[in-house]
Amino acid sequence: MPEERHENDAHEEASYDKALERRVVRKCDIYMLPILTMVYLLGVLDRNNVGNAAIAGFDYKYLHTTPELYNFAVAIYFISYMIFEIPSNLVTKILGFHIWLPIIMVCWAVISMSQAVCTNVPHLIIIRFLLGMAEAGFPPSVIGYVGLFYARNELTLRLAIFMALVTIAGALSGIAAFFIVQISGTSFLGFQWLFIIEGIPTILTAIVVALFLTRGPGDARFLTSEERKFVIDRLRPEGGPTEIDRNTAKAQIKLAFTDVQVYIYLIMLLCASITFNALNFFLPTLIKQLGYTSVQAQLMVVPTLLIATVCVIFNCWASDKYQTRAWNLMVAHITSIIGLIGMIATDAKNPSLYPLRYFFTVILACGSYSVIPISYSWFSCNTVGQYKRSVSIAIILSLANFGAVIGVQIYPATDAPAFINGNIICLSAVLAQVILVIGMKLYLDSLNKKRDLVILVKHNYKYDFELKNNKKKLREIAMKLVENEPKFDEVLCDKHPNWRYIT
C-alpha cells in the first residue's frame, strides 16, 4: 500500500507541475507578451515610417540631395545602432529593463517625430543617427527579457510574434499613412503629420511599461510568489535566471567571443538582414513601380504584409512543434529564391506582368520575413549560460546590422523600375544563407552524434556495426540512457531526442 500511495503522489505532483506550467505560460501570454509586442511594434513603426514618408514626398528631391546620399542618411541609423547596442545593454543590466526601456522609448519617439522638421540631408543624418542611438538597446533587451519567462521550446513562436509585428507594423503603417498623408489645410505636409502622429503612441506605451513591468520573473506583479519561484526553477536547467559567481560570468563572456558558432550565426543573420531590411524600407517603393499611385501603393502594401505574417507565424509554429530549425529556414530561403528569380526574370516595364511581379513580391516577403525569428531562436537555444547567451545575442544583433546598412541602400531610385542590382544582391545573400544553414546543420549533426557515442560509452553500452549505421536508433538508445539525467542539450540540431524537455 505505501508503495502504491507513493506512485499516486508522484503522479499527482507531475500533473500539478504541468497544470502550474500551463497557468504560468498563459499568464505570461496574457499579461506580459501584449505589452512587449506593442513596444516592439512601435519601435519598428518609428524606425521604418520613413519608407512610407518617402513615397509621400519625403524623398531626396524634397531634401535637395542625391538618391545615394538620401539612402545613406536613412542607413546611418544602423551604424549608430551598432555603436551603442552593447553599451545600452550594459545600462539595461545596471538600471533594469523596467527602468531603461521607458526612458529610451520616450527618447526615440521624440527623435522620430523630429524627422517632420527635416529640410535637408544633414538634418536627416543627425536625426537618424540619434534615433539609432536611442533604439539600440531595445530589440536585444526585449528578446532577452522574454527569455527570462519562457522555456526554449516555447521561444520560437513568441519571437515569431515579435518578428511578425515587423510585417504587421508595415501593414498598419501603410493603412495609417494612407489617411495621414492626405491631411491638408495645415502648415504641415502629410508626411510631416505621419512622423508626428506615429510617435505619440510610443510615449503613452512607455508610461504603461514603467508602471507594469518589473526587473524579471522574480518580482513579476502578475505572478504569485509560488509562480515566480516556479518560473525561475523550471528555466534553471536551461541556463535561465540564476545567481552565478564572478569567475563563471567572466568565463561565459569570454566564450561568447571565442565560440566559432557565434560568428557563423552572425554571418547568417547579416545576410538575412540585407533582404529583410531592404523590404522593410523599400516595399512601398517596389509596389509603386507596378502602376500604382503613392496613395494606392500605401494600401497595396497591406495585403502583402498580412499574407507574409500568416506565413511567418505558421513556419515558426511548425518550428516549435517539431523542434526543427534548419529545415524551416530552408523552406523560407527557397521561397525567397523563387520570389527573387521571378522579379529578376519578369519585365518590369510590361504592364501586363504587373500582377505577376506583385505575386513574386508577396512570395519574397513570405520567405524573407520568416528567416529572422527562426534564426534568433536557433542561436539563442544553442547558447549555454545566461551571460554567454546575453553577450552572444548582443554581438550577433549588433554586427548583423552591417547587413541592414547594405539593405537600405540597394534599391536607389535611379534603378527603378526593375531594381535588378538590388534583387541580385538579395539573391546572393539568400544563396549564402542556404550554404551556411546546410553547413551548420551537418556540423551540429556530427556533434550530436558524438554526444550520443559518449553517452553509450559512459553507460558501457555495446556499440556494433548495425548501430553505427543507424543514427536514429543510436539517438533513441542515447535518449533512454539519459532520461533520468538533467534534461538539457547544449547543441540542439533540429530535433535531438536527448533534449526531452521540449517533447
RARAUR-V636641 format. One record per residue. PHI is phi in whole degrees, 0 to 359 (999 if undefined). PSI is psi in whole degrees, -180 to 180 (NA if undefined). OMEGA is omega in whole degrees, 0 to 359 (999 if undefined). Layout:
# RARAUR-V636641
PHI|PSI|OMEGA, PHI|PSI|OMEGA
This chain:
# RARAUR-V636641
999|-50|180, 304|-40|182, 297|-40|181, 294|-41|179, 296|-37|180, 298|-42|180, 294|-40|179, 294|-41|178, 299|-43|181, 296|-39|179, 295|-43|180, 296|-37|180, 294|-42|179, 296|-42|179, 296|-39|180, 296|-44|179, 298|-42|179, 296|-41|179, 295|-41|179, 295|-40|179, 298|-46|179, 299|-40|181, 293|-42|180, 295|-46|180, 297|-40|179, 296|-41|178, 296|-42|178, 298|-40|180, 294|-35|185, 275|-43|189, 263|-36|186, 261|-47|186, 301|-42|179, 300|-38|180, 294|-46|181, 293|-37|178, 294|-37|177, 295|-41|177, 299|-46|181, 296|-42|180, 299|-46|182, 293|-36|178, 298|-44|178, 294|-40|181, 298|-47|181, 291|-25|179, 279|-38|190, 259|-3|183, 295|-14|176, 296|-27|178, 294|-42|176, 289|-36|179, 294|-30|184, 297|-44|182, 278|-3|177, 259|4|176, 126|-15|180, 273|69|185, 239|-171|184, 294|-29|178, 291|-41|179, 297|-36|182, 269|5|177, 56|52|181, 219|-169|179, 260|160|177, 301|-38|181, 294|-43|181, 288|-33|176, 296|-47|179, 296|-35|177, 296|-41|179, 298|-40|177, 293|-40|184, 285|-18|182, 299|-22|175, 307|-46|186, 287|-31|177, 294|-46|176, 298|-41|179, 303|-46|181, 295|-38|182, 294|-41|190, 257|-1|185, 295|-51|181, 294|-46|175, 303|-40|180, 294|-36|177, 295|-37|178, 295|-40|176, 296|-37|177, 300|-42|179, 297|-37|184, 282|-53|185, 277|-29|185, 102|144|182, 304|-41|186, 289|-17|179, 261|-47|186, 289|-38|183, 298|-48|178, 301|-34|180, 297|-51|183, 288|-26|176, 297|-47|178, 297|-40|181, 296|-49|184, 288|-27|177, 295|-46|180, 296|-42|180, 294|-43|179, 298|-40|177, 296|-28|181, 292|-16|177, 299|-20|180, 295|-24|183, 259|7|177, 293|131|177, 237|-7|177, 208|169|186, 291|-33|175, 301|-39|177, 300|-46|182, 295|-39|179, 300|-46|182, 295|-46|183, 292|-42|179, 294|-34|177, 295|-46|179, 294|-35|179, 296|-43|177, 297|-39|179, 296|-41|182, 289|-39|183, 274|-5|189, 305|-41|186, 271|-1|191, 276|-45|181, 296|-49|180, 294|-31|178, 292|-42|179, 295|-45|179, 297|-44|178, 296|-38|180, 294|-42|177, 300|-39|180, 296|-17|177, 284|-19|186, 250|-25|187, 245|145|175, 286|165|185, 296|-32|179, 285|-7|178, 254|-5|194, 281|-40|186, 300|-44|181, 296|-39|179, 292|-40|175, 295|-35|178, 298|-36|178, 298|-43|178, 296|-47|182, 292|-34|177, 296|-27|178, 294|-25|175, 299|-43|179, 287|-40|178, 295|-39|178, 300|-40|177, 296|-40|179, 294|-47|179, 297|-39|179, 297|-39|178, 296|-43|179, 295|-47|180, 298|-44|181, 298|-36|180, 304|-41|181, 274|-42|187, 294|-43|185, 292|-12|179, 270|1|177, 296|130|181, 221|174|178, 80|14|178, 236|174|180, 283|-13|178, 259|149|173, 281|168|183, 301|-45|182, 291|-24|175, 291|-40|175, 296|-32|178, 301|-48|179, 297|-44|185, 291|-49|185, 293|-38|183, 286|-12|177, 275|-22|184, 296|-46|180, 300|-30|179, 296|-42|180, 294|-42|179, 295|-40|180, 292|-32|178, 301|-36|178, 294|-41|179, 297|-43|180, 299|-45|182, 297|-34|183, 276|-26|191, 252|-46|186, 283|155|181, 235|-172|183, 294|-33|182, 181|-166|182, 294|-23|182, 295|-23|179, 228|23|180, 299|127|185, 289|-26|184, 273|0|178, 248|148|173, 283|169|180, 299|-38|178, 295|-42|181, 291|-37|178, 300|-47|180, 297|-39|181, 295|-43|179, 301|-46|181, 294|-43|183, 293|-39|184, 286|-22|180, 264|-8|182, 299|-41|178, 297|-19|180, 264|10|182, 82|30|182, 284|-167|184, 299|118|179, 200|160|179, 277|130|176, 230|157|183, 284|166|185, 298|-41|181, 296|-41|178, 296|-41|179, 298|-43|179, 296|-41|180, 297|-41|179, 294|-41|179, 296|-40|178, 297|-42|179, 298|-33|180, 299|-33|182, 271|-15|185, 250|-9|182, 282|120|182, 296|-29|180, 298|-34|179, 302|-41|184, 282|-28|174, 292|-46|177, 298|-36|179, 299|-47|180, 295|-40|178, 301|-47|183, 288|-33|177, 300|-46|178, 296|-41|179, 296|-33|182, 293|-26|181, 298|-58|180, 293|-42|182, 302|-50|183, 282|-28|174, 300|-43|178, 290|-40|180, 305|-43|186, 267|-32|190, 247|3|179, 302|-45|176, 300|-37|180, 292|-43|179, 298|-40|181, 287|-33|179, 298|-29|181, 291|-9|184, 268|27|175, 91|10|181, 265|154|170, 283|172|180, 301|-43|181, 292|-43|179, 296|-38|180, 297|-36|178, 301|-41|181, 285|-37|183, 289|-15|174, 292|-33|188, 299|-54|180, 298|-34|177, 302|-47|184, 285|-33|178, 293|-41|177, 296|-43|179, 298|-38|180, 298|-44|178, 300|-44|180, 296|-40|179, 298|-49|181, 299|-44|181, 295|-45|181, 297|-41|181, 286|-34|174, 299|-45|178, 297|-36|179, 298|-43|178, 288|-43|184, 296|-45|184, 260|2|179, 51|53|174, 238|149|177, 235|-54|185, 300|-45|183, 295|-39|179, 293|-36|175, 295|-40|180, 296|-39|177, 299|-44|179, 296|-42|181, 293|-42|179, 298|-40|177, 299|-44|179, 297|-41|180, 298|-42|178, 299|-45|180, 297|-44|182, 291|-44|179, 298|-40|178, 297|-40|180, 291|-35|179, 288|-38|187, 281|-25|184, 271|148|181, 283|116|183, 287|-14|182, 260|1|181, 263|108|183, 302|-29|180, 292|-19|180, 263|1|181, 302|-44|178, 299|-37|179, 292|-41|178, 295|-35|176, 296|-41|178, 300|-44|180, 293|-31|176, 295|-41|177, 296|-44|179, 299|-43|179, 299|-43|180, 296|-41|180, 299|-40|182, 284|-50|188, 291|-34|180, 287|-23|180, 284|-22|188, 291|-42|189, 299|-55|183, 296|-36|179, 291|-38|177, 296|-44|177, 304|-48|182, 295|-40|183, 299|-51|183, 283|-27|178, 291|-43|181, 290|-26|184, 268|3|182, 255|116|186, 270|136|176, 95|132|187, 294|-36|180, 285|-41|177, 297|-42|180, 296|-45|182, 298|-47|181, 290|-40|179, 299|-44|178, 299|-42|179, 297|-42|179, 297|-49|184, 295|-49|183, 292|-33|181, 290|-56|185, 287|-25|178, 296|-15|180, 289|-10|170, 301|-35|176, 295|-38|178, 294|-39|178, 301|-41|178, 291|-45|186, 300|-37|184, 277|6|179, 238|-1|189, 269|-3|177, 239|63|179, 292|154|183, 300|-28|181, 292|-17|180, 269|-1|180, 293|151|4, 264|-11|188, 279|-34|182, 52|47|184, 300|-46|183, 299|-43|180, 296|-41|179, 294|-37|178, 293|-40|178, 298|-44|179, 297|-42|180, 297|-41|178, 297|-40|180, 295|-40|180, 293|-42|179, 297|-38|177, 298|-39|178, 295|-38|179, 301|-46|180, 298|-44|182, 293|-40|180, 296|-45|179, 298|-45|179, 298|-43|181, 294|-40|179, 297|-45|180, 297|-40|180, 294|-48|180, 292|-33|177, 298|-40|178, 292|-37|177, 296|-42|179, 296|-38|178, 294|-40|178, 298|-39|178, 296|-41|178, 299|-43|181, 294|-39|177, 298|-40|179, 297|-43|179, 298|-43|179, 296|-43|181, 300|-36|182, 260|13|178, 55|40|180, 272|138|181, 291|129|182, 246|104|184, 253|-179|184, 296|-40|181, 298|-43|180, 293|-35|181, 300|-35|184, 260|9|179, 236|85|185, 297|-37|181, 296|-45|180, 293|-39|178, 303|-45|181, 289|-36|178, 297|-42|179, 295|-45|180, 299|-38|179, 299|-44|181, 293|-36|182, 292|-28|183, 252|12|186, 294|-20|177, 261|4|178, 264|171|179, 307|132|185, 276|78|181, 213|127|180, 242|121|188, 287|-32|185, 235|76|178, 301|122|173, 240|92|186, 57|-133|184, 268|99|178, 263|120|188, 293|-18|177, 291|-22|181, 273|74|187, 287|-18|186, 300|-28|187, 266|-8|186, 274|NA|999
